[in-house]
Amino acid sequence: MTHAAASIALLALGGAAVWIYPRSILAFLVFQCALLAIYVARVPWWLRAALLAFGLLVMMPVIGGRNGYYLEVATQVCIFAALALGLNIVVGLAGLLDLGYVAFFAVGAYTWAIVGSPHGNVIFGGGFPLPAWMFYVFLLVGLLVAAITGVLLGLPVLRLRGDYLAIVTLGFGEIVNRIMQNLNLTKGNVGVAQIPALKIGSFDFGQRHEVAGRTVASFANYYYLELLLLIGIVFVVSRVNRSRIGRAWVAIREDELAAAAMGVNTIAIKLLAFGVGAFFAGGAGSIFTHLNTQASPDSFEFIESVTVLAMVVLGGMGNLGGVILGAILLVVMPEKLRFFQDQRLLLFGAALILMMRFRPEGLIPSARRRREFRSGTGSAMGAAPGSDAASAPAAG
């Protein structure tokens, strides 16, 4: 009963903070964190679902009606949370350090951008852009192409771990970015533009709509779409975590040789981790192109991979709530630091260094990782500073 009352009070407090201070990004951060606290609170599932539905489906659009900037930030949070959850499978569960993850995001984005814009006429002839309903077909195509790309990346790096794997995946991400910058198919540095707004029948995501006498901005349309994608990913990942596959990923992360000795097909399981992580990134990329109405190499640089990885590590590897919290903080806080101009990245980096020094397991770590760090036996990729695991060489 206490947890239920606290959850309701948190939601009310977060909503009141944004209502009283409609231009404060910190107030919006309080509201976002209140929703996350409800997600991880020990309350009946029906109460959690009701509070989250009310906060995300009702309160968020109303708040966005007072300040449309909040909806833009919330949409970006959904995109990066989806990416972070996908990378969490590769890094947090399977223990495979991937520094080229943004490449899969780019594959999904360009898959639709090329055929969903007039640029397709230059490559394939007439008939482009394709009708809006074809987006759902190519959303599936983008998901599959990204997943296949992830598997293809995984094939040559199956025997690599630690620093060696990080270097190879970093090179893969840079190769994809250079291809986008120099290939006529992607229009080089200019990128693919003039991507029309998404439509479902007569419903145009790029237009404002009247709902119950209130005007809903176009960003609210994409917010709901990204939220739907995020909810789907959370559901799938939470189910996989509890499955035999999820336990196999954790076994490989902890000790690959022991996992193989116990009958785990390490090759197939590692390829599956790369493929599933890339699958989610491809879906986020396909919707991202509509949100930005273009796809250019500037949106898929190495810094994006580092940012998504920081979300996973900062929030807590292996914990869904922690990863989402990391996405919220690393999307919202840089917006608050914009008034520092060029110094904001310096402050942002300093905050991450302090965080990793004093709480390396993340803000909301999984129960297993919390025990590992408290006992000083964390794995090499994210071990507590000074522990034996932190200095252990990577297995070749």
C-alpha positions, 0 to 999 in steps of 0.5 A: 500500500505504501509503494502504491501511494508513493507511486501515485504521489510521484506521478502527481509531483512530476506532473505538477513540476512540469505544469508549474515550470513549463520551460524548465528542462529539469522539471521535465527530467523529474517527470521522466524519472517519476515515470521510471520510478513507477516502472521499477516500483513494487506495485501490482502490475495493473496499477503500474500499467494504469499509472504509466498509461496515464502518464505517457498517453495522457499527461505527456501530450498535455504537457507537450501542448504547453511546451512542444519542446518537451515532446521533441525531447520525449521522442528523442528519449524513446529513440535512444532508449530503443537503441540502448535496449538493443545494445544492452543485449549485446553488451549487457547480457552477452558481454560483447563490447560493440563500438559500431552499433550506430551502423545498424541504426544507419542501415535501417534509416537508409533502407527506407530513406532511399525508396521513400524519397524522390532519390529512388528515381535517380537509382531505380527509375520512376515510381518513387517515393513509394506510397506511404503504406509501403513504409510498413513493408520496408520497416520489416525489410529494414529490420531484417537487413539490419539483423543480417548485417549484425550477423555478418559482423558477428561472423568474423569476430566470434573468437574475439573479446574485450579490446580486440572486439571493440577495435573491430566493431569500431572499424566496422562502424567507421567503414559504414559511415565512410560508405555513406559519405562516398556512395552515390546510393546514399548521396554522400555527405548531402544525405537523402532528403525530402522524405515525406511524412508517414501516413496511416490511411488518411492520418498524416503524421506530419500534420496537427490533429484535433483530439477532444477539442485540443490540438495535437502537434505533429511531434505527438504523432511520432511520439506515440509511434516511438513509444509503441516501438519502445514498449514492444522492445521492452516486452520482447527483451524482458521475455527474452531475459527470462528465457533459455536464450537470455540465460545463455547470453549471461553464461557467455558473458560470465565464462564462455568456456564454462558455458560451452562445456555445459552445452551452450552453442556459443557461436549461435548464441553470440550471432543471435545477440548481434542479430537481435541488437541490430534488429532493434536498431534498424527499427529505430532507424526506419522511424528516425528518418521520418522524424528528421525527414532526411538521412545523412552521415552526420546522424550516424557518427562514432559519437552516437555509438559512444553515447548509446554505450554510455546510456547502457553503462551509466544506467546499469548493464543488464537492467531494463529500467537502468538502461532507460534511465541512462537514455533519459539522463543522456538525452535530457541533461545535455539539453539543460547544459546548452547554455554552457555552449562549448563547455557543455561536453566537457561538463558532460564528460566530467560527470560520466568520469565521476559516475564511473569512478564512484558507481561503476555498476551503474545507477540501477544495476541488475541484482547479479551485477550489484553482487559482483561489484560489491564482492569485487568480482565484476567482469572485465568489461565494467569491473570495479576499478582496482579489482583483478577482473579489471586488469584481466587480459581479454580472451582471444 
